[in-house]
Amino acid sequence: MTGTDEGSFDLDIITEHGVVTRLPTSFPIVDPELDGHLDPDLFQRGFDDANDRLCGFPPPWARHHASSTMASEPDPDDDEPSYTRGYRAALYGYLRHSAD
């Protein structure tokens, strides 16, 4: 699926950090540049903090931390939702890739 076909979207987002492929279930697709609620710096800081924390744990503890955090709902009164989104994105990626 490419962004050149009418009615279709490109699922890859290319950033300075790499390529992110959006899940087809995330429609409607919104470019991160147009997401007024996302602070990219806070998102990146949350992502980096989660990765640093996971690297500080032995693998079973890291999996437990990631899975237990992902199993709970984010705080609806979160002061920094962009940070939380980045943190949870890193946890999701860790669980997705450590399952192998």
C-alpha positions in Angstrom: 0.0 0.0 0.0 1.5 3.4 -0.9 0.6 6.9 -0.3 0.2 7.5 -4.1 -2.9 5.3 -4.6 -6.1 7.3 -4.0 -7.6 6.3 -0.7 -4.6 4.5 0.6 -1.8 5.4 2.9 1.9 4.7 3.3 2.3 2.7 6.5 6.0 3.5 7.0 7.1 6.6 9.0 10.7 7.5 8.3 12.4 9.3 11.2 15.9 10.2 12.2 15.8 7.2 14.5 14.7 4.6 11.9 11.6 3.4 10.1 8.4 2.8 12.0 5.7 0.7 10.4 2.2 1.6 11.6 -0.2 -1.2 12.2 -3.1 -1.3 9.8 -5.5 -1.4 12.8 -4.3 2.1 13.8 -6.6 3.8 11.2 -7.2 6.6 10.7 -3.6 7.1 10.1 -2.3 10.4 11.3 1.2 11.6 10.6 3.1 12.3 13.8 3.8 15.8 12.5 0.1 16.5 12.6 -0.5 14.9 16.0 -0.9 18.1 18.0 -1.0 16.1 21.3 2.4 14.4 20.7 5.6 16.2 21.9 8.3 14.3 20.0 11.0 15.3 22.5 9.1 13.9 25.5 8.2 10.8 23.5 11.8 10.2 22.7 12.9 10.8 26.3 10.3 8.3 27.6 11.4 5.8 25.0 15.1 6.2 26.0 14.3 6.0 29.7 12.4 2.8 29.3 15.2 1.3 27.2 17.8 2.3 29.9 15.6 0.8 32.6 15.1 -2.4 30.8 18.8 -2.7 30.1 19.5 -2.4 33.8 17.4 -5.5 34.6 18.2 -9.1 34.1 16.1 -10.4 31.2 13.3 -12.1 33.3 12.9 -8.9 35.4 12.9 -6.7 32.3 10.1 -8.9 30.7 8.2 -8.8 34.0 8.5 -5.0 34.2 7.5 -4.5 30.6 4.5 -6.9 30.7 3.1 -5.7 34.1 3.4 -2.1 33.0 1.7 -2.8 29.7 -1.0 -4.7 31.5 -2.1 -1.7 33.4 -3.9 1.3 31.9 -2.0 4.6 31.7 -3.0 7.2 34.3 -5.8 9.3 32.7 -4.5 12.3 34.6 -1.0 11.9 33.3 0.8 15.3 33.1 3.2 14.1 30.3 1.2 11.7 28.0 3.8 12.0 25.3 6.5 10.7 27.7 4.2 7.8 28.7 3.5 7.0 25.1 7.2 6.8 24.4 7.9 4.7 27.5 5.1 2.3 26.7 6.3 2.1 23.0 9.7 0.9 24.2 8.1 -1.7 26.5 5.9 -2.9 23.7 8.9 -3.2 21.4 10.9 -5.0 24.0 8.2 -7.6 24.6 7.6 -8.0 20.9 11.2 -8.7 20.2 12.1 -10.6 23.3 9.4 -13.3 22.7 11.6 -15.0 20.1 
